[in-house]
Amino acid sequence: MPAGEPLFVQVAPGNVPSLRAVLATQAYSPVGAELLFAVGPPARAGTDSH
């Protein structure tokens, strides 16, 4: 990873030791949440999306 490039780190809030370790680096700013948008048509109910 080149220096200065943005990096997204995801830590489960219930995993307290990992969350504390990430916050202790003081290199990350908490976002709070993220959304993932799926690309493509929505899956129909009752069908397998794979």
N, CA, C, O and CB atoms as a CASP TS submission, in Angstrom:
PFRMAT TS
TARGET T0000
AUTHOR 0000-0000-0000
METHOD Language model
MODEL 1
PARENT N/A
ATOM      1  N   MET     1       0.849  -1.163   0.000  1.00  0.00           N
ATOM      2  CA  MET     1       0.000   0.000   0.000  1.00  0.00           C
ATOM      3  C   MET     1       0.900   1.233   0.000  1.00  0.00           C
ATOM      4  O   MET     1       1.720   1.396   0.903  1.00  0.00           O
ATOM      5  CB  MET     1      -0.968  -0.006   1.219  1.00  0.00           C
ATOM      6  N   PRO     2       0.756   2.098  -0.998  1.00  0.00           N
ATOM      7  CA  PRO     2       1.571   3.315  -1.035  1.00  0.00           C
ATOM      8  C   PRO     2       1.238   4.256   0.123  1.00  0.00           C
ATOM      9  O   PRO     2       0.087   4.343   0.552  1.00  0.00           O
ATOM     10  CB  PRO     2       1.374   4.041  -2.365  1.00  0.00           C
ATOM     11  N   ALA     3       2.238   4.944   0.613  1.00  0.00           N
ATOM     12  CA  ALA     3       2.031   5.906   1.705  1.00  0.00           C
ATOM     13  C   ALA     3       1.041   6.978   1.274  1.00  0.00           C
ATOM     14  O   ALA     3       1.081   7.459   0.141  1.00  0.00           O
ATOM     15  CB  ALA     3       3.372   6.555   2.132  1.00  0.00           C
ATOM     16  N   GLY     4       0.153   7.346   2.189  1.00  0.00           N
ATOM     17  CA  GLY     4      -0.816   8.397   1.921  1.00  0.00           C
ATOM     18  C   GLY     4      -2.103   7.925   1.277  1.00  0.00           C
ATOM     19  O   GLY     4      -3.039   8.713   1.140  1.00  0.00           O
ATOM     20  N   GLU     5      -2.182   6.660   0.877  1.00  0.00           N
ATOM     21  CA  GLU     5      -3.406   6.133   0.280  1.00  0.00           C
ATOM     22  C   GLU     5      -4.431   5.858   1.371  1.00  0.00           C
ATOM     23  O   GLU     5      -4.066   5.391   2.450  1.00  0.00           O
ATOM     24  CB  GLU     5      -3.117   4.848  -0.530  1.00  0.00           C
ATOM     25  N   PRO     6      -5.719   6.141   1.111  1.00  0.00           N
ATOM     26  CA  PRO     6      -6.748   5.844   2.112  1.00  0.00           C
ATOM     27  C   PRO     6      -6.860   4.338   2.347  1.00  0.00           C
ATOM     28  O   PRO     6      -6.675   3.535   1.433  1.00  0.00           O
ATOM     29  CB  PRO     6      -8.109   6.414   1.670  1.00  0.00           C
ATOM     30  N   LEU     7      -7.163   3.982   3.574  1.00  0.00           N
ATOM     31  CA  LEU     7      -7.318   2.584   3.958  1.00  0.00           C
ATOM     32  C   LEU     7      -8.553   2.470   4.840  1.00  0.00           C
ATOM     33  O   LEU     7      -8.712   3.233   5.793  1.00  0.00           O
ATOM     34  CB  LEU     7      -6.046   2.048   4.694  1.00  0.00           C
ATOM     35  N   PHE     8      -9.420   1.524   4.524  1.00  0.00           N
ATOM     36  CA  PHE     8     -10.636   1.298   5.299  1.00  0.00           C
ATOM     37  C   PHE     8     -10.427   0.074   6.165  1.00  0.00           C
ATOM     38  O   PHE     8     -10.088  -0.996   5.660  1.00  0.00           O
ATOM     39  CB  PHE     8     -11.879   1.123   4.376  1.00  0.00           C
ATOM     40  N   VAL     9     -10.624   0.221   7.460  1.00  0.00           N
ATOM     41  CA  VAL     9     -10.483  -0.883   8.403  1.00  0.00           C
ATOM     42  C   VAL     9     -11.841  -1.128   9.043  1.00  0.00           C
ATOM     43  O   VAL     9     -12.476  -0.197   9.538  1.00  0.00           O
ATOM     44  CB  VAL     9      -9.390  -0.579   9.486  1.00  0.00           C
ATOM     45  N   GLN    10     -12.282  -2.370   9.034  1.00  0.00           N
ATOM     46  CA  GLN    10     -13.573  -2.709   9.622  1.00  0.00           C
ATOM     47  C   GLN    10     -13.349  -3.591  10.840  1.00  0.00           C
ATOM     48  O   GLN    10     -12.689  -4.627  10.756  1.00  0.00           O
ATOM     49  CB  GLN    10     -14.489  -3.418   8.591  1.00  0.00           C
ATOM     50  N   VAL    11     -13.902  -3.175  11.971  1.00  0.00           N
ATOM     51  CA  VAL    11     -13.789  -3.925  13.218  1.00  0.00           C
ATOM     52  C   VAL    11     -15.179  -4.024  13.828  1.00  0.00           C
ATOM     53  O   VAL    11     -15.885  -3.023  13.942  1.00  0.00           O
ATOM     54  CB  VAL    11     -12.779  -3.246  14.211  1.00  0.00           C
ATOM     55  N   ALA    12     -15.565  -5.215  14.213  1.00  0.00           N
ATOM     56  CA  ALA    12     -16.863  -5.399  14.864  1.00  0.00           C
ATOM     57  C   ALA    12     -16.852  -4.706  16.223  1.00  0.00           C
ATOM     58  O   ALA    12     -15.937  -4.933  17.014  1.00  0.00           O
ATOM     59  CB  ALA    12     -17.198  -6.909  15.022  1.00  0.00           C
ATOM     60  N   PRO    13     -17.852  -3.863  16.515  1.00  0.00           N
ATOM     61  CA  PRO    13     -17.866  -3.153  17.796  1.00  0.00           C
ATOM     62  C   PRO    13     -17.937  -4.088  18.994  1.00  0.00           C
ATOM     63  O   PRO    13     -17.529  -3.711  20.092  1.00  0.00           O
ATOM     64  CB  PRO    13     -19.028  -2.201  17.840  1.00  0.00           C
ATOM     65  N   GLY    14     -18.447  -5.297  18.804  1.00  0.00           N
ATOM     66  CA  GLY    14     -18.499  -6.261  19.897  1.00  0.00           C
ATOM     67  C   GLY    14     -17.155  -6.898  20.200  1.00  0.00           C
ATOM     68  O   GLY    14     -16.991  -7.543  21.236  1.00  0.00           O
ATOM     69  N   ASN    15     -16.191  -6.722  19.303  1.00  0.00           N
ATOM     70  CA  ASN    15     -14.847  -7.266  19.496  1.00  0.00           C
ATOM     71  C   ASN    15     -14.000  -6.168  20.145  1.00  0.00           C
ATOM     72  O   ASN    15     -13.189  -5.518  19.485  1.00  0.00           O
ATOM     73  CB  ASN    15     -14.212  -7.754  18.125  1.00  0.00           C
ATOM     74  N   VAL    16     -14.202  -5.979  21.431  1.00  0.00           N
ATOM     75  CA  VAL    16     -13.600  -4.856  22.161  1.00  0.00           C
ATOM     76  C   VAL    16     -12.079  -4.830  22.079  1.00  0.00           C
ATOM     77  O   VAL    16     -11.523  -3.761  21.828  1.00  0.00           O
ATOM     78  CB  VAL    16     -14.016  -4.907  23.605  1.00  0.00           C
ATOM     79  N   PRO    17     -11.369  -5.945  22.276  1.00  0.00           N
ATOM     80  CA  PRO    17      -9.901  -5.871  22.190  1.00  0.00           C
ATOM     81  C   PRO    17      -9.406  -5.386  20.823  1.00  0.00           C
ATOM     82  O   PRO    17      -8.472  -4.588  20.751  1.00  0.00           O
ATOM     83  CB  PRO    17      -9.300  -7.236  22.486  1.00  0.00           C
ATOM     84  N   SER    18     -10.026  -5.862  19.743  1.00  0.00           N
ATOM     85  CA  SER    18      -9.613  -5.431  18.409  1.00  0.00           C
ATOM     86  C   SER    18      -9.957  -3.969  18.171  1.00  0.00           C
ATOM     87  O   SER    18      -9.159  -3.232  17.592  1.00  0.00           O
ATOM     88  CB  SER    18     -10.269  -6.300  17.342  1.00  0.00           C
ATOM     89  N   LEU    19     -11.123  -3.547  18.608  1.00  0.00           N
ATOM     90  CA  LEU    19     -11.525  -2.153  18.449  1.00  0.00           C
ATOM     91  C   LEU    19     -10.573  -1.232  19.196  1.00  0.00           C
ATOM     92  O   LEU    19     -10.176  -0.193  18.668  1.00  0.00           O
ATOM     93  CB  LEU    19     -12.960  -1.946  18.944  1.00  0.00           C
ATOM     94  N   ARG    20     -10.205  -1.598  20.413  1.00  0.00           N
ATOM     95  CA  ARG    20      -9.258  -0.787  21.187  1.00  0.00           C
ATOM     96  C   ARG    20      -7.892  -0.735  20.514  1.00  0.00           C
ATOM     97  O   ARG    20      -7.239   0.309  20.511  1.00  0.00           O
ATOM     98  CB  ARG    20      -9.117  -1.343  22.607  1.00  0.00           C
ATOM     99  N   ALA    21      -7.461  -1.848  19.947  1.00  0.00           N
ATOM    100  CA  ALA    21      -6.159  -1.882  19.269  1.00  0.00           C
ATOM    101  C   ALA    21      -6.145  -0.950  18.063  1.00  0.00           C
ATOM    102  O   ALA    21      -5.165  -0.238  17.842  1.00  0.00           O
ATOM    103  CB  ALA    21      -5.818  -3.313  18.828  1.00  0.00           C
ATOM    104  N   VAL    22      -7.220  -0.950  17.285  1.00  0.00           N
ATOM    105  CA  VAL    22      -7.295  -0.077  16.111  1.00  0.00           C
ATOM    106  C   VAL    22      -7.341   1.385  16.536  1.00  0.00           C
ATOM    107  O   VAL    22      -6.634   2.218  15.969  1.00  0.00           O
ATOM    108  CB  VAL    22      -8.529  -0.422  15.254  1.00  0.00           C
ATOM    109  N   LEU    23      -8.166   1.702  17.530  1.00  0.00           N
ATOM    110  CA  LEU    23      -8.271   3.089  17.984  1.00  0.00           C
ATOM    111  C   LEU    23      -6.985   3.570  18.646  1.00  0.00           C
ATOM    112  O   LEU    23      -6.683   4.763  18.601  1.00  0.00           O
ATOM    113  CB  LEU    23      -9.434   3.237  18.952  1.00  0.00           C
ATOM    114  N   ALA    24      -6.224   2.670  19.256  1.00  0.00           N
ATOM    115  CA  ALA    24      -4.979   3.052  19.928  1.00  0.00           C
ATOM    116  C   ALA    24      -3.908   3.501  18.944  1.00  0.00           C
ATOM    117  O   ALA    24      -2.976   4.205  19.333  1.00  0.00           O
ATOM    118  CB  ALA    24      -4.456   1.893  20.753  1.00  0.00           C
ATOM    119  N   THR    25      -4.019   3.111  17.682  1.00  0.00           N
ATOM    120  CA  THR    25      -3.019   3.532  16.699  1.00  0.00           C
ATOM    121  C   THR    25      -3.109   5.022  16.420  1.00  0.00           C
ATOM    122  O   THR    25      -2.133   5.617  15.964  1.00  0.00           O
ATOM    123  CB  THR    25      -3.187   2.751  15.402  1.00  0.00           C
ATOM    124  N   GLN    26      -4.238   5.631  16.677  1.00  0.00           N
ATOM    125  CA  GLN    26      -4.521   7.045  16.421  1.00  0.00           C
ATOM    126  C   GLN    26      -4.328   7.406  14.952  1.00  0.00           C
ATOM    127  O   GLN    26      -4.187   8.578  14.604  1.00  0.00           O
ATOM    128  CB  GLN    26      -3.629   7.925  17.288  1.00  0.00           C
ATOM    129  N   ALA    27      -4.324   6.392  14.101  1.00  0.00           N
ATOM    130  CA  ALA    27      -4.179   6.633  12.669  1.00  0.00           C
ATOM    131  C   ALA    27      -5.521   6.539  11.946  1.00  0.00           C
ATOM    132  O   ALA    27      -5.613   6.842  10.756  1.00  0.00           O
ATOM    133  CB  ALA    27      -3.191   5.640  12.066  1.00  0.00           C
ATOM    134  N   TYR    28      -6.547   6.123  12.659  1.00  0.00           N
ATOM    135  CA  TYR    28      -7.852   5.921  12.050  1.00  0.00           C
ATOM    136  C   TYR    28      -8.894   6.810  12.703  1.00  0.00           C
ATOM    137  O   TYR    28      -8.834   7.079  13.903  1.00  0.00           O
ATOM    138  CB  TYR    28      -8.269   4.460  12.150  1.00  0.00           C
ATOM    139  N   SER    29      -9.848   7.263  11.903  1.00  0.00           N
ATOM    140  CA  SER    29     -10.979   8.035  12.413  1.00  0.00           C
ATOM    141  C   SER    29     -12.224   7.163  12.315  1.00  0.00           C
ATOM    142  O   SER    29     -12.552   6.688  11.228  1.00  0.00           O
ATOM    143  CB  SER    29     -11.163   9.380  11.621  1.00  0.00           C
ATOM    144  N   PRO    30     -12.923   6.942  13.423  1.00  0.00           N
ATOM    145  CA  PRO    30     -14.134   6.118  13.358  1.00  0.00           C
ATOM    146  C   PRO    30     -15.176   6.730  12.427  1.00  0.00           C
ATOM    147  O   PRO    30     -15.425   7.935  12.460  1.00  0.00           O
ATOM    148  CB  PRO    30     -14.728   5.938  14.757  1.00  0.00           C
ATOM    149  N   VAL    31     -15.774   5.891  11.607  1.00  0.00           N
ATOM    150  CA  VAL    31     -16.828   6.316  10.692  1.00  0.00           C
ATOM    151  C   VAL    31     -18.181   6.032  11.314  1.00  0.00           C
ATOM    152  O   VAL    31     -19.091   6.854  11.206  1.00  0.00           O
ATOM    153  CB  VAL    31     -16.698   5.607   9.327  1.00  0.00           C
ATOM    154  N   GLY    32     -18.335   4.900  11.956  1.00  0.00           N
ATOM    155  CA  GLY    32     -19.592   4.539  12.605  1.00  0.00           C
ATOM    156  C   GLY    32     -20.312   3.427  11.880  1.00  0.00           C
ATOM    157  O   GLY    32     -20.778   2.480  12.514  1.00  0.00           O
ATOM    158  N   ALA    33     -20.416   3.518  10.561  1.00  0.00           N
ATOM    159  CA  ALA    33     -21.108   2.490   9.794  1.00  0.00           C
ATOM    160  C   ALA    33     -20.747   2.638   8.329  1.00  0.00           C
ATOM    161  O   ALA    33     -20.233   3.671   7.897  1.00  0.00           O
ATOM    162  CB  ALA    33     -22.641   2.579   9.995  1.00  0.00           C
ATOM    163  N   GLU    34     -21.024   1.591   7.577  1.00  0.00           N
ATOM    164  CA  GLU    34     -20.813   1.650   6.138  1.00  0.00           C
ATOM    165  C   GLU    34     -21.968   0.939   5.466  1.00  0.00           C
ATOM    166  O   GLU    34     -22.640   0.107   6.075  1.00  0.00           O
ATOM    167  CB  GLU    34     -19.448   1.016   5.733  1.00  0.00           C
ATOM    168  N   LEU    35     -22.194   1.269   4.210  1.00  0.00           N
ATOM    169  CA  LEU    35     -23.239   0.627   3.416  1.00  0.00           C
ATOM    170  C   LEU    35     -22.600  -0.015   2.204  1.00  0.00           C
ATOM    171  O   LEU    35     -21.701   0.559   1.589  1.00  0.00           O
ATOM    172  CB  LEU    35     -24.334   1.644   2.989  1.00  0.00           C
ATOM    173  N   LEU    36     -23.057  -1.191   1.865  1.00  0.00           N
ATOM    174  CA  LEU    36     -22.599  -1.856   0.658  1.00  0.00           C
ATOM    175  C   LEU    36     -23.765  -1.907  -0.315  1.00  0.00           C
ATOM    176  O   LEU    36     -24.850  -2.374   0.030  1.00  0.00           O
ATOM    177  CB  LEU    36     -22.051  -3.285   0.962  1.00  0.00           C
ATOM    178  N   PHE    37     -23.540  -1.425  -1.531  1.00  0.00           N
ATOM    179  CA  PHE    37     -24.575  -1.424  -2.550  1.00  0.00           C
ATOM    180  C   PHE    37     -24.289  -2.543  -3.544  1.00  0.00           C
ATOM    181  O   PHE    37     -23.196  -2.617  -4.105  1.00  0.00           O
ATOM    182  CB  PHE    37     -24.653  -0.050  -3.267  1.00  0.00           C
ATOM    183  N   ALA    38     -25.268  -3.410  -3.760  1.00  0.00           N
ATOM    184  CA  ALA    38     -25.120  -4.496  -4.727  1.00  0.00           C
ATOM    185  C   ALA    38     -25.376  -3.959  -6.128  1.00  0.00           C
ATOM    186  O   ALA    38     -26.239  -3.105  -6.330  1.00  0.00           O
ATOM    187  CB  ALA    38     -26.087  -5.666  -4.402  1.00  0.00           C
ATOM    188  N   VAL    39     -24.620  -4.466  -7.087  1.00  0.00           N
ATOM    189  CA  VAL    39     -24.796  -4.074  -8.476  1.00  0.00           C
ATOM    190  C   VAL    39     -25.506  -5.211  -9.194  1.00  0.00           C
ATOM    191  O   VAL    39     -25.126  -6.375  -9.062  1.00  0.00           O
ATOM    192  CB  VAL    39     -23.427  -3.739  -9.155  1.00  0.00           C
ATOM    193  N   GLY    40     -26.524  -4.872  -9.942  1.00  0.00           N
ATOM    194  CA  GLY    40     -27.257  -5.890 -10.689  1.00  0.00           C
ATOM    195  C   GLY    40     -28.711  -5.923 -10.263  1.00  0.00           C
ATOM    196  O   GLY    40     -29.124  -5.193  -9.362  1.00  0.00           O
ATOM    197  N   PRO    41     -29.480  -6.774 -10.918  1.00  0.00           N
ATOM    198  CA  PRO    41     -30.905  -6.846 -10.594  1.00  0.00           C
ATOM    199  C   PRO    41     -31.115  -7.461  -9.213  1.00  0.00           C
ATOM    200  O   PRO    41     -30.332  -8.308  -8.784  1.00  0.00           O
ATOM    201  CB  PRO    41     -31.660  -7.661 -11.659  1.00  0.00           C
ATOM    202  N   PRO    42     -32.160  -7.042  -8.523  1.00  0.00           N
ATOM    203  CA  PRO    42     -32.432  -7.617  -7.201  1.00  0.00           C
ATOM    204  C   PRO    42     -32.851  -9.079  -7.328  1.00  0.00           C
ATOM    205  O   PRO    42     -33.497  -9.471  -8.299  1.00  0.00           O
ATOM    206  CB  PRO    42     -33.528  -6.811  -6.474  1.00  0.00           C
ATOM    207  N   ALA    43     -32.475  -9.872  -6.337  1.00  0.00           N
ATOM    208  CA  ALA    43     -32.869 -11.283  -6.318  1.00  0.00           C
ATOM    209  C   ALA    43     -34.349 -11.382  -5.985  1.00  0.00           C
ATOM    210  O   ALA    43     -34.860 -10.616  -5.168  1.00  0.00           O
ATOM    211  CB  ALA    43     -32.021 -12.090  -5.293  1.00  0.00           C
ATOM    212  N   ARG    44     -35.029 -12.319  -6.614  1.00  0.00           N
ATOM    213  CA  ARG    44     -36.445 -12.534  -6.322  1.00  0.00           C
ATOM    214  C   ARG    44     -36.579 -13.373  -5.073  1.00  0.00           C
ATOM    215  O   ARG    44     -35.747 -14.241  -4.809  1.00  0.00           O
ATOM    216  CB  ARG    44     -37.164 -13.210  -7.507  1.00  0.00           C
ATOM    217  N   ALA    45     -37.619 -13.120  -4.305  1.00  0.00           N
ATOM    218  CA  ALA    45     -37.873 -13.881  -3.079  1.00  0.00           C
ATOM    219  C   ALA    45     -38.042 -15.358  -3.412  1.00  0.00           C
ATOM    220  O   ALA    45     -38.720 -15.716  -4.375  1.00  0.00           O
ATOM    221  CB  ALA    45     -39.128 -13.345  -2.345  1.00  0.00           C
ATOM    222  N   GLY    46     -37.415 -16.210  -2.603  1.00  0.00           N
ATOM    223  CA  GLY    46     -37.556 -17.642  -2.784  1.00  0.00           C
ATOM    224  C   GLY    46     -36.600 -18.244  -3.797  1.00  0.00           C
ATOM    225  O   GLY    46     -36.674 -19.441  -4.073  1.00  0.00           O
ATOM    226  N   THR    47     -35.696 -17.434  -4.365  1.00  0.00           N
ATOM    227  CA  THR    47     -34.717 -17.973  -5.311  1.00  0.00           C
ATOM    228  C   THR    47     -33.324 -17.826  -4.730  1.00  0.00           C
ATOM    229  O   THR    47     -33.073 -16.960  -3.892  1.00  0.00           O
ATOM    230  CB  THR    47     -34.813 -17.259  -6.684  1.00  0.00           C
ATOM    231  N   ASP    48     -32.437 -18.667  -5.179  1.00  0.00           N
ATOM    232  CA  ASP    48     -31.046 -18.598  -4.741  1.00  0.00           C
ATOM    233  C   ASP    48     -30.340 -17.547  -5.586  1.00  0.00           C
ATOM    234  O   ASP    48     -30.424 -17.580  -6.814  1.00  0.00           O
ATOM    235  CB  ASP    48     -30.335 -19.992  -4.859  1.00  0.00           C
ATOM    236  N   SER    49     -29.646 -16.615  -4.941  1.00  0.00           N
ATOM    237  CA  SER    49     -29.006 -15.519  -5.671  1.00  0.00           C
ATOM    238  C   SER    49     -27.665 -15.926  -6.270  1.00  0.00           C
ATOM    239  O   SER    49     -27.023 -15.104  -6.923  1.00  0.00           O
ATOM    240  CB  SER    49     -28.811 -14.330  -4.754  1.00  0.00           C
ATOM    241  N   HIS    50     -27.218 -17.172  -6.069  1.00  0.00           N
ATOM    242  CA  HIS    50     -25.907 -17.596  -6.601  1.00  0.00           C
ATOM    243  C   HIS    50     -26.076 -18.355  -7.874  1.00  0.00           C
ATOM    244  O   HIS    50     -25.090 -18.792  -8.468  1.00  0.00           O
ATOM    245  CB  HIS    50     -25.150 -18.451  -5.592  1.00  0.00           C
TER
END
